[in-house]
């Protein structure tokens, strides 16, 4: 039997799901000691593959407390909206659609994107990672909720990111824009590329794919670990030591989102090298994933997608 391209044991996905069931806290809408966003997106991916148990577990935990969303950081608000949009994408239901819209509107309020001064209200205050996730969420929501207004908001946010979140001298991506900008980290690249991919799906405009490919190339040049594979969290230099991490922590793994991006870019462009790069990301973190699967759920999503798309590669 040919081993999986990820280098992971075939049973690890089911084992991770069983472990999540033991950590689920439906009363609080969380998983004990695990990134709730990463856990819910992992389970919903499993559900799309026909796993009814994964769907039941995800929907038993999924809940929303609007006050908490509004008060939270932009990244947390975007994450809350993202999982609810994914839930509607999995199960078309009027009640879910209403809560998803509420979550999106709360996130827009947290970002400050809901007022009449949308072009001038200082988006640069939020990290490019949160900005990219919100673009992806709005673009996906425009499709699953049949809401053109979300597509328009995602388009404006995408254009703004490409125009204003770049270094004036070098043209490279920044974590935040304006005079206080500093170099983009892995999460910034990965989540903005995700946002641009979702804009391609929502609008059909090939220019978004062109920009996603361009930023992916910049990410490779600045953050790829040539020796061992995987991406460093930030560029080395100016006293910074390059570090590499595959865990989700309280959010989602930059390396995990990057691997998912690579798998989809291979499909969208026909370039096999993207898929090979995704395999190298997973192989680089395989020992850590095997030791702590619940800390690496986004990488496990990538391993699952790699496996499902193997026949089409």
C-alpha positions as CSV (number, residue, x, y, z in Angstrom):
1,X,0.0,0.0,0.0
2,X,1.4,3.4,-0.9
3,X,1.9,5.6,2.1
4,X,0.0,9.0,2.2
5,X,1.8,11.9,0.6
6,X,1.5,13.7,4.0
7,X,3.6,11.1,5.8
8,X,0.9,10.8,8.4
9,X,-0.7,7.6,9.7
10,X,-4.0,6.9,7.8
11,X,-6.0,6.7,11.0
12,X,-4.9,10.0,12.4
13,X,-7.9,12.0,11.0
14,X,-10.4,9.7,12.7
15,X,-8.4,9.7,15.9
16,X,-8.3,13.5,16.0
17,X,-12.1,13.6,15.5
18,X,-12.6,11.2,18.4
19,X,-10.4,13.3,20.6
20,X,-12.3,16.4,19.7
21,X,-15.6,14.7,20.8
22,X,-14.0,14.2,24.2
23,X,-13.1,17.9,24.5
24,X,-16.4,19.4,23.2
25,X,-18.2,21.8,25.4
26,X,-21.6,22.5,23.8
27,X,-22.6,24.8,26.7
28,X,-19.8,27.2,26.0
29,X,-19.5,26.6,22.2
30,X,-15.8,25.7,22.6
31,X,-13.4,22.7,22.6
32,X,-11.3,22.5,25.7
33,X,-7.7,23.5,25.0
34,X,-8.1,23.6,21.2
35,X,-8.6,26.4,18.7
36,X,-12.4,26.4,18.2
37,X,-12.1,27.9,14.7
38,X,-9.6,25.2,13.6
39,X,-11.7,22.5,15.3
40,X,-15.0,23.5,13.7
41,X,-13.5,24.0,10.2
42,X,-11.8,20.6,10.5
43,X,-15.1,18.9,11.5
44,X,-17.1,20.6,8.7
45,X,-14.5,19.5,6.2
46,X,-15.0,15.9,7.4
47,X,-18.7,16.4,7.2
48,X,-18.4,17.5,3.6
49,X,-16.8,14.2,2.9
50,X,-19.9,12.4,4.2
51,X,-19.0,12.0,7.9
52,X,-22.3,12.5,9.7
53,X,-20.8,12.1,13.1
54,X,-18.4,15.0,12.4
55,X,-21.4,17.1,11.3
56,X,-23.4,16.3,14.5
57,X,-20.4,17.2,16.6
58,X,-19.7,20.5,14.8
59,X,-23.3,21.6,15.1
60,X,-23.6,20.6,18.7
61,X,-20.8,23.0,19.6
62,X,-21.5,25.8,17.1
63,X,-23.1,28.7,18.8
64,X,-22.9,32.5,18.8
65,X,-22.9,35.2,21.5
66,X,-23.2,38.5,19.6
67,X,-21.9,40.6,22.5
68,X,-18.7,38.6,22.7
69,X,-18.1,38.9,19.0
70,X,-18.5,42.7,18.9
71,X,-16.2,43.1,21.9
72,X,-13.5,40.8,20.6
73,X,-10.5,41.5,18.5
74,X,-11.0,41.7,14.7
75,X,-9.3,38.3,14.1
76,X,-11.6,36.6,16.6
77,X,-14.7,38.3,15.1
78,X,-13.7,37.3,11.6
79,X,-13.1,33.7,12.8
80,X,-16.6,33.6,14.4
81,X,-18.1,34.8,11.1
82,X,-16.0,32.4,9.1
83,X,-17.2,29.3,10.9
84,X,-20.9,30.3,10.6
85,X,-20.5,30.9,6.9
86,X,-18.9,27.5,6.6
87,X,-21.8,26.0,8.5
88,X,-24.4,27.5,6.1
89,X,-22.3,26.2,3.2
90,X,-22.6,22.7,4.7
91,X,-26.2,22.9,5.8
92,X,-28.6,25.3,4.1
93,X,-30.9,26.4,6.8
94,X,-32.8,29.6,7.4
95,X,-31.8,29.9,11.1
96,X,-28.2,29.2,10.4
97,X,-28.2,31.8,7.6
98,X,-29.6,34.4,10.0
99,X,-27.0,33.8,12.6
100,X,-24.3,33.8,9.9
101,X,-25.5,37.3,8.8
102,X,-25.5,38.5,12.4
103,X,-21.9,37.2,12.9
104,X,-20.8,38.9,9.7
105,X,-22.4,42.2,10.6
106,X,-20.8,42.0,14.1
107,X,-17.4,41.4,12.5
108,X,-17.9,44.3,10.1
109,X,-18.6,46.5,13.1
110,X,-15.5,45.2,14.9
111,X,-13.4,46.1,11.8
112,X,-15.1,49.4,11.4
113,X,-16.1,48.6,7.9
114,X,-19.7,49.3,8.2
115,X,-19.8,53.1,8.2
116,X,-20.0,55.5,5.3
117,X,-16.3,56.3,5.4
118,X,-15.3,52.8,4.4
119,X,-12.5,53.9,2.1
120,X,-10.9,56.1,4.7
121,X,-11.5,54.6,8.1
122,X,-8.0,53.2,8.6
123,X,-8.1,49.5,7.8
124,X,-4.4,49.4,8.3
125,X,-4.9,49.3,12.1
126,X,-5.9,45.6,11.7
127,X,-3.3,43.0,10.8
128,X,-3.3,41.7,7.2
129,X,-4.0,38.2,8.5
130,X,-7.4,39.3,10.0
131,X,-8.0,41.5,6.9
132,X,-7.4,38.5,4.6
133,X,-9.7,36.2,6.6
134,X,-12.5,38.8,6.5
135,X,-12.1,39.1,2.8
136,X,-12.4,35.3,2.4
137,X,-15.4,35.2,4.7
138,X,-17.3,38.0,2.9
139,X,-16.5,36.5,-0.5
140,X,-17.7,33.1,0.5
141,X,-20.8,34.5,2.3
142,X,-21.8,36.3,-0.9
143,X,-22.2,32.9,-2.6
144,X,-23.7,30.8,0.2
145,X,-26.0,33.6,1.4
146,X,-26.7,35.0,-2.1
147,X,-25.7,38.4,-0.9
148,X,-24.0,40.6,-3.6
149,X,-23.3,43.3,-1.0
150,X,-20.8,41.0,0.8
151,X,-19.1,40.4,-2.5
152,X,-18.8,44.2,-3.1
153,X,-17.4,44.7,0.4
154,X,-14.9,41.9,-0.1
155,X,-13.8,43.4,-3.4
156,X,-13.2,46.8,-1.9
157,X,-11.2,45.2,1.0
158,X,-9.2,43.2,-1.5
159,X,-8.3,46.2,-3.6
160,X,-7.5,48.2,-0.5
161,X,-5.1,45.5,0.8
162,X,-3.2,45.3,-2.5
163,X,-3.0,49.1,-2.8
164,X,-2.2,50.1,0.8
165,X,-0.7,47.1,2.6
166,X,2.6,47.2,0.8
167,X,6.0,48.7,1.5
168,X,6.4,52.0,-0.5
169,X,10.1,51.2,-1.2
170,X,10.1,47.5,-1.9
171,X,6.5,46.7,-2.8
172,X,6.4,43.7,-0.5
173,X,3.5,42.9,1.8
174,X,3.2,44.5,5.2
175,X,1.5,43.3,8.4
176,X,-0.1,46.7,8.8
177,X,0.0,49.7,6.4
178,X,0.8,53.3,6.9
179,X,3.9,54.8,8.6
180,X,4.0,52.1,11.2
181,X,4.1,49.1,8.8
182,X,6.4,46.1,9.4
183,X,7.1,43.1,7.2
184,X,4.3,40.6,6.7
185,X,4.3,37.4,8.6
186,X,3.3,34.0,7.3
187,X,-0.3,34.4,8.5
188,X,-0.6,37.6,6.6
189,X,0.5,36.0,3.3
190,X,-1.5,32.8,3.8
191,X,-4.8,34.4,4.8
192,X,-4.6,37.2,2.2
193,X,-4.0,34.6,-0.5
194,X,-7.0,32.7,0.9
195,X,-9.1,35.9,0.6
196,X,-8.0,36.4,-3.0
197,X,-8.8,32.8,-3.9
198,X,-12.3,33.3,-2.5
199,X,-12.7,36.5,-4.4
200,X,-11.9,34.6,-7.6
201,X,-14.7,32.1,-6.8
202,X,-17.1,34.9,-5.9
203,X,-16.4,37.2,-8.8
204,X,-15.0,35.0,-11.6
205,X,-12.3,37.7,-12.2
206,X,-9.0,36.1,-13.1
207,X,-7.1,39.2,-11.8
208,X,-7.6,37.9,-8.2
209,X,-5.9,34.6,-9.2
210,X,-3.0,36.6,-10.7
211,X,-2.5,38.5,-7.5
212,X,-2.8,35.3,-5.4
213,X,-0.1,33.7,-7.5
214,X,2.1,36.8,-7.2
215,X,1.8,36.9,-3.4
216,X,2.3,33.2,-3.1
217,X,5.6,33.6,-5.0
218,X,6.6,36.4,-2.6
219,X,5.8,34.2,0.3
220,X,8.0,31.4,-1.1
221,X,10.9,33.8,-1.6
222,X,10.7,35.4,1.8
223,X,9.6,32.5,4.1
224,X,10.2,29.1,2.6
225,X,12.6,26.8,4.5
226,X,14.7,25.5,1.7
227,X,16.5,22.9,3.8
228,X,13.6,21.2,5.7
229,X,10.4,22.4,4.0
230,X,7.5,24.4,5.5
231,X,7.4,28.2,6.1
232,X,9.0,30.4,8.7
233,X,6.7,32.6,10.6
234,X,8.5,35.8,9.7
235,X,11.5,36.9,7.6
236,X,14.9,36.6,9.3
237,X,17.1,39.7,9.7
238,X,17.4,42.8,11.9
239,X,18.0,40.7,14.9
240,X,15.1,38.4,14.3
241,X,15.7,34.6,14.3
242,X,13.6,32.7,11.8
243,X,11.1,30.3,13.6
244,X,8.8,27.7,12.2
245,X,5.5,26.6,13.7
246,X,2.7,24.4,12.4
247,X,0.3,24.7,15.4
248,X,-3.0,26.5,15.4
249,X,-2.6,28.0,18.8
250,X,-5.7,30.1,19.5
251,X,-6.3,30.9,15.8
252,X,-5.3,28.9,12.7
253,X,-1.9,27.7,11.5
254,X,-0.2,29.8,8.8
255,X,1.5,26.7,7.5
256,X,-1.9,24.9,7.5
257,X,-3.6,27.7,5.5
258,X,-0.6,27.9,3.2
259,X,-0.8,24.2,2.5
260,X,-4.5,24.5,1.7
261,X,-3.8,27.4,-0.6
262,X,-1.1,25.4,-2.4
263,X,-3.5,22.5,-3.0
264,X,-6.1,24.8,-4.5
265,X,-3.6,26.8,-6.5
266,X,-2.5,23.5,-8.1
267,X,-6.1,22.9,-9.2
268,X,-6.6,26.5,-10.4
269,X,-3.4,26.8,-12.3
270,X,-2.6,23.2,-13.3
271,X,0.9,23.6,-11.8
272,X,1.9,20.4,-10.2
273,X,4.7,22.2,-8.3
274,X,2.2,23.8,-5.9
275,X,0.9,20.4,-4.9
276,X,4.4,19.1,-4.4
277,X,5.1,22.1,-2.2
278,X,2.0,21.3,-0.1
279,X,3.3,17.8,0.4
280,X,6.6,19.1,1.6
281,X,4.9,21.4,4.1
282,X,3.0,18.4,5.6
283,X,6.1,16.2,5.6
284,X,8.0,18.9,7.4
285,X,5.5,18.9,10.3
286,X,4.5,15.2,10.2
287,X,6.3,14.2,13.4
288,X,4.7,17.2,15.3
289,X,1.3,16.5,13.9
290,X,1.5,12.8,14.9
291,X,2.5,13.8,18.5
292,X,-0.2,16.4,18.9
293,X,-2.9,16.2,16.3
294,X,-5.3,18.5,18.1
295,X,-2.7,21.3,18.0
296,X,-2.4,20.9,14.2
297,X,-6.0,20.7,12.9
298,X,-5.5,23.0,10.0
299,X,-2.6,21.0,8.8
300,X,-4.8,17.9,9.2
301,X,-7.4,19.6,7.0
302,X,-4.7,20.0,4.4
303,X,-3.7,16.4,4.7
304,X,-7.3,15.4,4.2
305,X,-7.7,17.6,1.2
306,X,-4.5,16.3,-0.3
307,X,-5.8,12.7,0.1
308,X,-9.2,13.5,-1.4
309,X,-7.7,15.3,-4.4
310,X,-5.0,12.6,-5.1
311,X,-6.9,11.0,-8.0
312,X,-7.4,14.4,-9.8
313,X,-3.7,15.4,-9.4
